[in-house]
């Protein structure tokens, strides 16, 4: 069913048990991150189930897209890593982080290259 699609049919991701004592800043930070992950998982599963329910996407098509997006960073490893190569602004020729939507120096808008579908690597 749709809930298991996100993790390759292996069931819901297993998060480490929450630590409750002793409470330290690191434990509090861990709990906050855990809460964010659980919330994001809920939202993603809700969106996917809605897309499938409304027949906007088939489950297999979603699985194919997951594989494609996973391969964009050069490794099919179940993770998405931002490319480390900075982007060069076509206007001022300075470099900005790859994730920038506009030049951090001259505000020239960048074309979002993640929207350009590339052929997956073998």
Rosetta blueprint (number, residue, H / E / L):
1 X L
2 X H
3 X H
4 X H
5 X H
6 X H
7 X H
8 X L
9 X L
10 X L
11 X L
12 X L
13 X L
14 X L
15 X L
16 X L
17 X L
18 X L
19 X L
20 X L
21 X L
22 X L
23 X L
24 X L
25 X H
26 X H
27 X H
28 X H
29 X H
30 X H
31 X H
32 X H
33 X H
34 X H
35 X H
36 X H
37 X H
38 X H
39 X H
40 X H
41 X H
42 X H
43 X H
44 X H
45 X H
46 X H
47 X H
48 X H
49 X H
50 X H
51 X H
52 X H
53 X H
54 X L
55 X L
56 X L
57 X L
58 X L
59 X H
60 X H
61 X H
62 X H
63 X H
64 X H
65 X H
66 X H
67 X H
68 X H
69 X H
70 X H
71 X H
72 X L
73 X L
74 X L
75 X L
76 X L
77 X L
78 X L
79 X L
80 X L
81 X L
82 X L
83 X L
84 X L
85 X L
86 X L
87 X E
88 X E
89 X L
90 X L
91 X L
92 X L
93 X L
94 X L
95 X E
96 X E
97 X L
98 X L
99 X L
100 X L
101 X L
102 X E
103 X L
104 X L
105 X L
106 X L
107 X L
108 X L
109 X E
110 X L
111 X L
112 X L
113 X H
114 X H
115 X H
116 X L
117 X L
118 X L
119 X L
120 X L
121 X L
122 X L
